[in-house]
Structures are given as structure tokens and as C-alpha cells.
Amino acid sequence: MTNLVIVESPAKAKTIEKYLGKDFTVRSSYGHIRDIQKKGMGIDLQNGFEPQYEVSADKKKNVTELKKLTKTAETVWLATDEDREGEAIAWHLAEALNLDIKTTKRIVFHEITKPAIQAAIAAPRTVDMDLVNAQQARRILDRIVGFELSPILWKKIRTGLSAGRVQSVAVRLIVEREREIDAFESSYVFRVQGLLQLLDAAGKPTGNLEVKRTATFETEAEAQAFLEAVAQANLSVMSLEEKPAKRSPKAPFTTSTLQQEAASKLGFSVKQTMTIAQRLYESGKITYMRTDSVNLSELAIAQAKEVISKEYGADYSHPRRYKTKQADAQEAHEAIRPTDFGMKDITGERNEQRLYQLIWRRALASQMSDATLMRTTVEIAIDNLPGDKFTAKGEVVTFEGFLKAYDLDDDAEGGLLPPMHIGQALQVAELSARQSYSRPPARYNEASLVRTLEEMGIGRPSTYAPTIDTVQQRGYVVKEDREGKPRDYRLLTLQDGQVSAETLTEMAGSEKNKLFPTDIAGIVTNFLTKHFDDVVDYQFTAKVEDKFDQIAQGKVEWRAMLDEFYRHFHPRVEAAEDVSREEAGQARLLGSHPENGKPMYVKIGRFGPYVQIGDGENDEKPVFASLMPGQKMDVISLDEALELFKLPRDVGEIPEDFSATAVDGTVFGVKKGQKIMAKQGPFGPYLEYGPKQYAPIKGFDPISIPLEDAVALIEAKIQADAEKIVKTFPGTNVQILKGRWGPYITDLVTKKNAKIAKDEDALALSLEECEKRLEEAPEPKKRGRAAAKKPAVKDAEPKKAAAKKTTAKKAPAKKAAAKTTRKKAAE
């Protein structure tokens, strides 16, 4: 073998080997092959923060095979990705494979195309140790923060928690936004808008004009007085102004703008976007997807010009060179673009096609002409209200330009207005004054959080997706939809010269795919802000990123940077040991129980926030109750807390037998006279209507749900259980069940599941086919405590009494388990 090329992913290896020919063998490292050792911190703090690396257990076999190949190769080429992480992987490969770092050839490319690969081979370099040291500094600093800070959180707040330099800042952003929303006090104004009719000289309508009054009214009385005045007024065109305008295309995608646009236009999560973009890159369809540059190569600009001229005409072509605003952006890299502008569509999975189309259109549009428009503004005079007016705005596109390829989806000011002239009379068709409430700051979704992190200089393209994934996996943030609440508003209408008023209802505050902080997120944020303000300080975190950039540029020595950080950080870790659990967990005294006088607290526990009656003195066991969904421990009142102790609640008895039969003859049902209990568990309120029979309570308060509604929920649950069974195979453990996404195959014993395609007839599948698919299906993931089938009752949370009874013999095992947990959280 003459040449051995080592890349990161096997998908990429196949594509590159095809381009290089028979003299080249291409193999994959499968990502990182070494990392800081898992035993202990893995960093020698006394010896210049020297990291202690080890080959990952799952990579040892691959490293052995690569070593054999390097011995038979005349030349080894390290072709890992072009970012800092890729540079570090190249260095780790050189170290693990005993390659000379000074002479081993390192190649990079922004796209996996034959010209790009051949150009890289023609111009190799060696591993850039400045980039490697920047990555090392980031990894070491993050390990120090995680390893020293996470155990403090376990001791002082709750086991299993973690902290991180970027993740904790992201959580703080979400927590502080939620607090802004909680503190927001809504106000309202009355906005006037509606439809006027243009009149000809004879007083006949010639066209309609949508208008609004720019200023608002603070009270309903003012709005009504205005409408009544307009009813008696003469209206006329006071001014008519036309101005040419233009709209310019946006720059091609960076990592963060791709994540934002894919979220808004395709509904993709940040993680989903990066996964699909990775596949597109590895198959040679787009350039590298982790970049903060908006730059395009001269070759790409020329290719885009050719495609635009051919597809739309020469007038639509306007070559542009965008400059990245960030001073530390790597201009040598390129923005995300198609490797071949001439390939408008691709084959493959549907979401890959959709994301590719988005990238192709955005990149192509960036090289197209401005769109030109004509904007019209009309002002309508009200003769009996001098100084007041209505306004109408419209806009018409006179030359589409880049909009031919990529619509910005911005809010246009209106369509084409009807012909009119100064002094022309109008009359009211319909005007309304609507009570409009002010809105609190918007909660973050994944895309807007990425945008904020980028604007603040926190994190880099490669960190956005894993950070957002981590804060959700660790239980600090939940992404979900939430229903709005009904709210009344007043609507005044002027029609046929009469003003009418009515009260209507709207749903306010509905949320879709928004990020909500959990109670533990608020507690951890408060603790870190108070005792480790540097770690969660926005400017400090951004400055650390700048330091990493300076290390990458060879301007700062990485060990000195880490030493400066640690000298400030470690003393705070030592000082935090003196903080009590009560203070760290922000336990709050709500007051005294009105009947027995015992103190009532709200605290955070293993399964979330709970209220406690009594302080456990005089060997008297406290009583506990979990908070309801939507309740927050920092704002819950004594009266609200008292309501929680009304659960479990006896709702009543089942009035009549009810049953439903599945296709296999299985009967699901409940007997007359069965007691119904409303309870609260860690996953929300539920109804218990028999041994191990539960129905979730949705849309009702468990404290007040009527018997009739409870019975309806139980019957619906029984019916759903029966309908879940699509097909059974008697004498076997195999069933076809109906799931959230359609039918699927399951084995009731092994718990393995197998997919059924949407266009398949589930009923037509044979037992043999089902068993074959189950055999090929992946093993089920192990579930933790959160997957327990039985909902926990209200006082199951703290379990302090049980903890005290743990014997001394079990203590060493417990300590060992704690060490293992600490090790994992520090990663």
C-alpha cells in the first residue's frame, strides 16, 4: 500500500476513496480515538494542567488496525475535519499511531468533491498545534469545571446534577427569560383598523382600502368616542406618496443561521438539522456544516453566476462577497453551500432533500440581484378630528431579483393599492377598535437560543447543538407545547353609521416547541450566580471563547490561560463547601399550617419540588405533597400549598360496568362500584380506578374534577387500551400494537420493537415476518427510574426515613456508586 488516508467518518471514507484511486486506501477513525482518562479528573494540576489521555475502549480495536496499516503505508495523510476538533483528532491519531507530528501530512478540505480532494493532496501541511492547543484548553477547562463543580451541586442540592461553562449559561438565559415573563404585568390598548371604500365623483364605491390608526387609545371610552366621531366625519385622501425601495438577499448560511432557518421553515430541531447536514456533507453534496464564515470561494461565485444566468437570466445575477461581522471568524473557511450549484435537487431521504433545497436556494440567492419594489403610503384625513388620520400602506414588486429563488418571508406592508388621487372621498365599510394586550418577552425556542448565544459570543458553531441537547437531557430544560388560557377582550365595531360593543374570548399564551426551565434549573442558576458568578457570567464566558481564539492564533499560551482561570475558580469551590443544603436548595418557609400550627416549607427533591408540613422535630414524620404541573416553587403561596394536601381525593365510584374488547379478545374494563381516587404523581395528576389501573388527568384539576368527567376519562383510557392492540399471534409473545406514529411490532417479553412502514398493511404481516424484524431490531434501551410504571404517590418523594435506615455495610457500595456518578457527570 502506497498511501493511507485517515478521515473521521466511514461514510466520508467511501466517497473520498472513490476520488483518489487505487494508490490510496482510505480508513476512518470513527471520530475521536482518545480522550482525557475517565479515572479521576485526568488532569495533572500541579504539572501545567497536563492532560492524561487514553484510547477509548470502543476504539482500541480500530487503533490496532490503523497501526498495522500505517506500518505498510509509504505515506500517511491525516484528513480529519477542518475545525479545531478535527485538528485535535489528527494530533491524537499521530500520537496514538506513533507518527512524527513534524512530518506527517495533514490535509483539509471544505467539501468532498474530486477537485477539492485532489487540491488538498497537492498542498498538504502539518498538524497546526495552535489549533490543537485551543481545543485542548477548551476540553481541559470544561473538565475542570464539570469535575469540581458538579460534586458541589450533588452535595448541596441534589445528586445527578451537572454544571458546564456553556450549558450553565444557556440554562441561565432560559431561567432569566422565564422570570421576566413571570414578573411581566400585562396592559392593554385599543387599536383601530378596518376597511374604507373609495368613492368616485358620483359617490359610488370604486375600491377598498385597508387602513389603521397608528396611535392607540388607552381606554374603551376614548376608542368609542373616536369611532362615533368618524361615523359623522367626511374622509378624504390627504397625501399619496410613492417611493422606490429594494430588498437585498441575506448571506449564505453559517451553522447558526442554518439551524435558525431550518427551525422556522422546516420545523427541524437544532440536533436534527446538524445530523442531516452531516449526511449531506459526507455524501459530497454540501460544504462543511460547522462554520461561522459567510465567505464563498471565487469558484463558487463563478459557478453560481453561471447557474443564475442560465436558470433566470443575466439580469438576475449579481456576484457578492460577504464579510463576516465577527472578528474571530475563520474567513479561509466557506459558508455552507452546495458543492455543485448546478444540482438543484438531490435523491435520498425526504428531509435531506428539504434541507439541501434550503441551502441551495439561500446560497444561490446570495449571488442574485436585489429585488426592487414600489412602496406606497396613503394618509386619510378626518375632517372633524383635525390632526388625526388613517394610514394605508402597500407595496408591489417591480423586479423579483433574488426573490425568484429565496423568499425572505418578511412581513410585507400590504399588497397593491387601488388607484386614487388627492382629495378623493371615502366612506367607512367597517372599522373596529380591538382591545389588544401587551405580550411578555417571548420564550426561547432552540433557534432563538442559538441566535442569542451567537450574538453574545458564547459557544461556537460546533457547540450549539450539543449544548441545547445537554440542557434537555440533564433535566434543566423541557421543550414542549403548552395550551393557552381563555381571555376576554372587548371589540367595538363601526358599521352602517352605528357603533356596537361586545365581549369576546381568545386563547392567550399558547406555546409551541418552546424551552421551559424546570424548578431545579432555577435553583442551580441561583446557586451558581451567587457562588460562581464567573462561570455563568455572560461576558466572562464570551471572553473565555476569545481566549481560545487567541490560543488558536498563537497569541496566548494555553497553560497560562488555564492557570489564570483556575487561580480564580478553585478558591470558590472550596468556599462553597461551607454553604448549607437548605441555603443552596433555596428551601422557603411558606408559613404555618392554619390548623396544627406546624411550619410549611417548599423544597426541591429527587423527583422535583414538593411542599412539606412539619420540620421533623420530636421524631414526628413530616408530610409531603408534590407540586402540580405549572406550579413554581419560588412563587407558590401558602393557600395554594394547602390545596395540595387534599390529594389523594376520593372522587366517587364507577356507576356502571364498562368494558372494551381488543381484536384478540382481550377485555379491558372496570366494574360498577370501583372507587376512583384522584392522585398526584411526579409526572402529573392521575386517576386510580383499580389495582395498577391508571388514567392521566388532562384538562381538569384533580382537586375539583367531577365524578362524571372522571368516569369519561377512565372510559376513554379503557377504549384506547383496547384499540391499541392491532393484531396478535396466539401462543406467542408477538403483537402488533398501535403507537403514536402508527402500528409497530413488539415482543411482550424482550420488550423489543420493530417498525412497520406507513404504506404497509399491518394486518397482512405474518408471524414469520414479524419475528424476522424483531430479530433484526436493536435492543431496547435500558430505562431508569423515570420509566417506572406505577406513578409515585404524593409522599413518596423525600424518603428520608428510609435513607436513615441504610446499614453501615451498604455505605461503601453507596460511596462507590457516588464516585461512578461523579465521574460520569464530570465528562
DAJOPE-V175129 format. One record per residue. SS is DSSP state (2 for helix, 1 for strand, 0 for the rest). PHI is phi as a letter, one per 40 degrees, with the letter a starting at -180 (* if undefined). OMEGA is omega in degrees with one decimal (none if undefined). Layout:
# DAJOPE-V175129
ss: [SS/SS]
phi: [PHI/PHI]
omega: [OMEGA/OMEGA]
This chain:
# DAJOPE-V175129
ss: [0/0/1/1/1/1/1/0/0/2/2/2/2/2/2/2/2/2/2/2/0/0/0/1/1/1/1/1/0/0/0/0/0/1/1/1/0/0/0/0/0/0/1/1/0/0/0/0/0/1/1/0/1/1/1/0/2/2/2/2/2/2/2/2/2/2/2/2/2/2/2/2/0/0/1/1/1/1/0/0/0/0/0/2/2/2/2/2/2/2/2/2/2/2/2/2/0/0/0/0/0/0/0/0/1/1/0/0/0/0/0/0/0/2/2/2/2/2/2/2/2/2/0/0/1/0/0/0/2/2/2/2/2/2/2/2/2/2/2/2/2/2/2/2/2/2/2/2/2/2/2/2/2/2/2/2/0/0/0/0/0/0/0/0/0/0/2/2/2/2/2/2/2/2/2/2/2/2/2/2/2/2/2/0/0/0/0/1/1/1/1/1/1/1/1/1/1/1/1/0/0/0/0/0/1/1/1/1/1/1/1/1/0/0/0/0/1/0/0/2/2/2/2/2/2/2/2/2/2/2/2/0/0/0/1/1/1/1/1/1/1/1/1/1/1/1/1/0/0/0/0/0/1/0/2/2/2/2/2/2/2/2/2/2/2/2/0/0/0/2/2/2/2/2/2/2/2/2/2/2/2/2/0/0/0/1/0/0/0/0/0/0/0/0/0/0/0/2/2/2/2/2/2/2/2/2/2/2/2/2/2/0/0/2/2/2/1/0/0/0/0/0/0/0/0/0/0/0/0/0/0/0/0/0/0/1/0/1/0/0/0/0/0/0/0/0/0/0/0/2/2/2/2/2/2/2/2/2/2/2/2/2/2/2/2/0/0/1/0/0/1/1/1/1/1/1/1/1/1/1/1/1/0/0/0/0/0/0/1/1/1/1/1/1/1/1/1/1/1/0/2/2/2/2/0/0/0/0/0/0/0/0/0/0/0/0/0/0/0/0/0/0/0/0/1/1/1/1/1/1/1/1/1/1/1/1/1/0/0/0/0/0/0/0/0/2/2/2/2/2/2/2/2/2/2/0/0/0/0/0/0/0/0/2/2/2/2/2/2/2/2/2/2/0/0/0/1/1/1/1/1/1/0/0/1/1/1/1/1/1/1/1/1/1/1/0/0/1/1/1/1/1/1/1/1/1/1/1/0/0/1/1/1/1/1/1/1/0/2/2/2/2/2/2/2/2/2/2/2/2/2/0/2/2/2/2/0/2/2/2/2/2/2/2/2/2/2/2/2/2/2/2/0/0/0/0/0/2/2/2/2/2/2/2/2/2/2/2/2/2/2/2/2/2/2/2/0/0/0/0/2/2/2/2/0/0/0/1/1/1/1/1/0/0/0/0/0/0/1/1/1/1/1/1/1/0/0/1/1/1/1/1/1/0/0/0/2/2/2/0/0/0/1/1/1/1/0/0/0/0/0/0/0/0/0/0/0/2/2/2/2/2/2/2/0/0/0/0/1/1/1/1/1/0/0/0/0/1/1/1/1/0/0/0/0/0/1/1/1/1/0/0/0/0/1/1/1/1/1/1/1/0/0/1/1/1/1/1/1/1/0/0/1/1/1/1/0/0/0/0/0/0/0/0/0/0/2/2/2/2/2/2/2/2/2/2/2/2/2/2/2/2/2/2/1/1/1/1/0/0/0/0/0/1/1/1/1/1/1/0/0/1/1/1/1/1/1/0/0/0/0/0/1/1/1/0/0/0/0/0/0/2/2/2/0/0/2/2/2/2/2/2/2/2/2/2/0/0/0/0/0/0/0/0/2/2/2/0/0/0/0/0/0/0/0/0/0/0/0/2/2/2/2/2/0/0/0/2/2/2/2/2/2/2/2/2/2/2/2/2/2/2/2/2/2/2/0]
phi: [*/c/b/b/b/b/b/c/b/c/c/c/d/c/c/c/d/c/c/c/g/c/c/b/b/b/b/b/c/f/g/c/b/b/a/d/d/c/c/g/c/g/b/c/c/c/b/g/f/c/c/b/c/a/c/d/d/c/b/c/c/c/c/c/c/c/c/c/c/c/c/c/c/c/b/b/b/c/b/c/d/c/c/c/c/c/c/c/c/c/c/c/c/c/c/c/c/f/c/c/c/c/b/c/c/b/b/b/a/c/a/b/b/d/c/c/c/c/c/c/c/c/b/c/b/b/c/c/c/c/c/c/c/c/c/c/c/c/c/c/c/c/c/c/c/c/c/c/c/d/c/c/c/c/c/c/b/a/c/g/c/a/b/a/d/c/c/c/c/c/c/c/d/c/c/c/c/c/c/c/c/c/c/c/b/c/b/a/b/b/b/b/a/i/b/b/b/c/b/c/c/c/g/c/c/b/i/b/b/c/b/a/c/c/c/b/b/c/b/c/c/c/c/c/c/c/c/c/c/c/c/b/c/b/b/a/c/c/a/a/b/b/b/c/a/a/b/b/c/c/c/c/c/b/d/c/c/c/c/c/c/c/c/c/c/b/g/c/c/c/c/c/d/c/c/c/c/c/c/c/c/c/c/g/c/b/c/d/c/b/a/b/c/b/c/b/c/c/c/c/c/c/c/c/d/c/c/c/c/c/c/b/h/c/c/c/c/a/d/b/b/c/b/c/c/c/c/c/c/c/c/c/c/b/c/c/a/c/c/b/c/c/c/c/b/b/c/h/c/d/c/c/c/c/c/c/d/c/c/c/c/c/c/c/c/c/b/b/c/c/c/b/b/b/b/b/b/b/b/b/c/b/c/c/b/d/g/c/a/b/b/b/b/a/a/b/c/c/a/c/f/c/c/c/b/a/c/c/g/c/c/c/c/h/c/c/c/c/c/a/a/d/g/c/c/b/b/c/c/a/b/b/b/b/c/b/c/c/b/c/d/c/c/c/b/d/c/c/c/d/c/c/d/c/c/c/g/c/g/b/d/c/b/c/c/c/c/c/c/c/c/c/c/c/g/c/b/b/b/a/c/b/c/c/b/c/a/c/a/c/b/b/b/b/a/f/g/b/b/b/b/a/b/b/b/b/c/b/g/c/b/b/f/b/c/b/c/c/c/c/c/c/c/c/c/c/c/c/c/c/b/b/d/c/c/b/c/c/c/c/c/c/c/c/c/c/c/c/c/c/c/c/c/g/c/b/c/c/c/c/c/c/c/c/c/c/c/c/c/c/d/c/c/c/c/c/c/c/c/c/c/c/c/c/c/f/c/b/c/c/i/b/c/c/c/b/g/c/c/b/b/b/b/b/b/c/b/h/c/a/b/b/b/g/b/g/c/f/f/c/c/c/b/b/a/c/c/c/d/g/c/b/c/c/b/c/c/c/c/c/c/c/c/c/c/c/b/c/b/c/c/i/b/c/c/a/d/a/a/a/b/c/c/c/g/c/b/b/a/a/c/d/g/c/c/b/b/c/b/b/b/c/b/h/c/a/b/b/b/i/d/f/b/b/b/c/c/b/g/b/c/c/c/b/d/c/d/d/c/c/c/c/c/c/c/c/c/c/c/c/c/c/c/c/c/c/a/b/b/d/g/b/c/c/b/b/b/c/b/c/b/h/c/a/c/a/b/c/c/c/g/c/b/b/c/b/c/c/c/c/c/d/c/c/c/c/c/d/c/c/c/c/c/c/c/c/c/c/c/c/c/c/b/c/c/c/c/d/c/c/c/c/c/c/b/c/c/c/f/c/c/c/c/c/c/d/c/c/c/c/d/d/c/c/c/c/c/c/c/c/c/c/c/c/c/c/c]
omega: [-176.8/-175.0/173.8/177.1/-179.9/178.4/-176.8/-172.8/-179.8/179.2/179.1/-177.5/-179.3/-178.1/-175.9/-179.1/179.0/-176.9/-170.8/175.8/-169.0/-178.8/-176.9/171.0/-177.5/178.9/-175.8/173.6/-175.1/178.9/-179.9/175.6/178.6/173.9/176.2/-174.9/-174.6/-179.3/-179.2/179.8/180.0/179.9/178.8/-176.4/-177.3/-176.0/174.6/177.9/-179.2/179.0/178.0/-174.5/173.6/176.3/-179.3/-175.8/-177.0/-179.5/-176.0/179.9/-179.6/178.9/178.2/179.3/179.1/177.4/178.6/-178.6/-179.1/-179.4/-179.0/-178.3/175.2/-179.2/176.0/179.8/176.7/-172.5/177.6/-174.3/-170.0/-179.4/-177.5/-179.8/177.9/178.0/178.8/178.0/177.7/179.9/179.0/176.1/179.4/-179.8/-175.8/-176.4/178.8/177.1/178.5/-175.5/-177.3/-175.9/-179.0/-174.2/178.9/179.0/177.0/177.9/-178.0/-178.4/-179.3/175.6/-177.5/178.6/-177.9/-179.4/-179.6/178.1/178.9/178.2/-178.0/-176.7/-178.9/172.4/174.5/-178.7/179.9/-175.2/175.1/177.0/179.1/-178.8/176.0/178.5/178.4/-179.1/178.0/-176.8/-178.0/-179.9/180.0/176.9/179.0/-179.3/-178.8/-174.1/-177.3/-174.7/-177.0/178.3/176.7/178.8/179.5/-176.6/-170.7/-175.7/-176.3/179.2/176.1/179.8/177.5/175.8/179.7/-174.6/-179.1/-177.2/-178.6/175.9/177.7/178.0/179.1/177.9/-177.8/179.2/-177.3/175.9/178.8/179.3/173.8/-179.8/179.5/-176.7/-175.0/176.2/-175.0/173.2/-179.8/172.7/174.3/180.0/-177.9/174.1/179.8/-172.6/173.1/176.6/174.1/-178.0/174.8/-176.2/-179.5/178.9/179.2/179.9/178.6/-179.3/-179.3/-178.2/176.2/-175.7/172.2/172.8/-173.8/178.8/-179.3/176.6/-179.0/-177.6/177.3/-179.1/179.4/-179.7/-179.6/178.7/179.1/-179.0/178.9/177.4/179.9/179.9/-178.5/-171.2/167.9/-178.0/178.4/178.9/-177.0/179.2/-177.5/-173.9/176.1/179.7/173.6/179.4/178.1/174.9/-177.2/179.3/175.0/178.2/175.0/-171.2/159.1/179.0/-174.6/-179.9/175.0/179.5/-179.1/-176.5/178.0/177.5/-175.3/-175.1/-176.5/-179.2/-178.9/169.3/179.6/-179.6/-179.9/179.5/-176.7/178.4/-179.3/178.8/177.8/179.8/179.0/179.3/-176.2/177.1/173.6/-175.1/178.2/175.8/-174.0/-168.7/174.7/-176.0/174.0/-179.4/174.1/-177.6/171.8/178.6/178.5/178.7/179.8/179.8/179.8/-179.9/178.5/179.5/-179.1/-178.9/-179.2/-179.1/-179.1/-174.4/-172.2/-176.6/-175.7/-178.9/-177.2/-177.6/176.5/-178.1/-178.3/175.1/-177.2/179.5/179.4/-178.3/-177.4/-178.3/-175.9/180.0/-177.6/-174.4/178.3/175.8/177.9/170.6/177.4/-178.2/173.9/177.2/178.7/-179.4/-179.6/179.5/-175.9/-179.3/177.5/172.9/178.0/-177.3/-172.7/-178.1/174.4/177.9/-177.5/-179.5/178.1/178.7/178.9/-179.7/-178.9/-177.9/-178.1/-179.5/-179.9/-178.5/-179.1/-179.9/-178.2/-177.1/173.3/169.7/177.7/-176.0/171.0/-179.4/-177.6/176.2/-179.2/176.0/-176.5/179.6/176.7/-166.3/-179.6/175.2/-178.3/-177.8/176.8/-178.0/167.9/178.4/173.5/179.5/178.6/-179.6/178.4/178.7/179.2/174.0/-172.8/-178.2/-176.2/179.5/176.8/-176.7/-171.0/179.2/-178.3/-178.1/175.6/177.9/176.6/-175.2/179.6/-179.6/-179.3/-179.3/178.6/178.3/179.0/179.6/179.7/178.1/-178.5/-177.7/176.9/174.2/-177.6/168.4/174.8/174.7/177.7/172.1/-174.5/176.1/-177.1/-178.3/175.3/-176.4/176.0/175.7/-177.8/173.1/177.6/159.0/-176.0/-176.7/-178.6/175.3/175.9/-179.4/-179.6/178.0/-179.7/-179.8/-179.3/179.3/-178.2/-178.6/-179.9/-174.7/-176.3/-173.3/-173.2/-176.9/179.6/178.9/-179.1/177.7/-176.9/-176.3/176.0/-179.8/-177.6/176.0/177.2/-174.6/172.6/175.6/-176.2/172.8/175.4/-179.0/175.9/178.1/179.6/179.5/178.9/172.9/-178.5/178.3/175.5/-176.5/173.7/179.5/-178.8/175.8/-177.7/177.6/176.9/179.9/178.5/176.6/-180.0/-178.7/176.4/174.5/-175.8/173.1/176.9/-176.6/178.2/178.8/178.6/-178.4/-179.2/177.1/173.3/178.7/-178.5/176.9/178.8/-179.6/179.8/178.7/178.2/-178.5/-178.7/-180.0/-178.3/-172.1/-179.8/-173.4/179.4/-174.8/-177.1/177.0/-175.0/-177.2/179.1/-179.1/178.0/179.9/176.7/176.9/178.1/178.4/177.7/178.9/179.6/174.8/179.9/179.6/178.7/-176.3/-177.5/179.1/-169.1/179.9/178.4/179.1/-179.9/179.7/179.3/179.2/-172.0/179.2/177.4/-172.3/-170.9/177.4/178.7/176.4/-179.5/-179.5/-177.7/178.2/-177.0/-179.6/-179.4/178.1/-178.6/-179.4/-177.4/-178.2/177.8/173.5/-174.2/176.5/-179.0/-176.1/-178.9/176.7/-174.3/-176.7/-175.9/176.2/-179.5/179.7/177.4/-178.0/166.6/-174.8/174.7/-179.6/-175.2/-178.0/177.9/-177.0/179.7/175.9/-178.1/173.3/-179.1/-179.0/175.2/179.9/179.4/176.9/178.7/-176.0/177.2/176.2/-173.8/173.5/178.8/175.5/178.5/175.1/179.9/177.1/-177.7/-172.9/-178.5/-179.8/-177.7/-178.4/178.5/-179.8/178.3/179.5/179.9/179.9/-176.8/-176.6/173.1/176.7/-3.1/-178.2/176.5/-176.7/-177.4/-178.4/175.9/-174.9/-177.7/172.9/174.3/179.4/175.3/-175.2/177.8/-176.7/-179.0/179.2/177.9/-178.9/174.4/-178.9/179.2/-175.9/175.2/177.9/179.5/-178.7/177.6/178.7/173.7/-176.7/177.9/178.1/-179.5/-179.7/176.7/-178.8/-179.8/176.4/174.2/-175.8/178.4/178.5/179.3/177.0/-173.4/174.1/179.4/177.0/178.9/177.4/179.8/173.9/-177.3/-178.8/-175.2/-176.8/179.8/179.1/-177.5/-180.0/177.9/178.6/179.5/178.5/-180.0/178.9/178.2/178.9/179.1/179.1/-180.0/178.2/-179.7/-178.0/-179.4/-179.0/-179.0/-177.7/176.1/177.6/-175.4/178.3/179.5/176.4/-174.7/175.9/169.1/-176.7/175.9/179.3/-177.9/-176.3/179.7/-178.5/175.8/-179.2/178.5/172.4/-173.6/-177.9/-177.6/-178.6/177.2/178.5/177.4/-174.5/171.0/-177.9/-177.0/-176.6/178.8/174.0/-176.0/-177.4/-177.5/-177.8/179.6/177.9/-178.7/-179.8/179.1/179.8/178.7/-179.2/177.7/179.4/-178.4/-175.9/178.1/178.5/179.3/178.1/177.8/-178.6/179.0/-177.7/-177.3/-176.3/179.6/-174.7/-173.8/177.7/-179.9/178.1/-167.8/-174.4/-178.9/-169.9/-168.9/177.3/-177.6/-177.6/180.0/-178.4/-178.6/-176.7/179.9/-175.9/179.6/-179.6/-177.4/-174.9/179.6/178.9/-179.6/178.9/179.1/178.5/179.9/177.9/178.4/179.3/-179.3/-179.7/-178.4/-176.7/-178.8/-177.5/none]
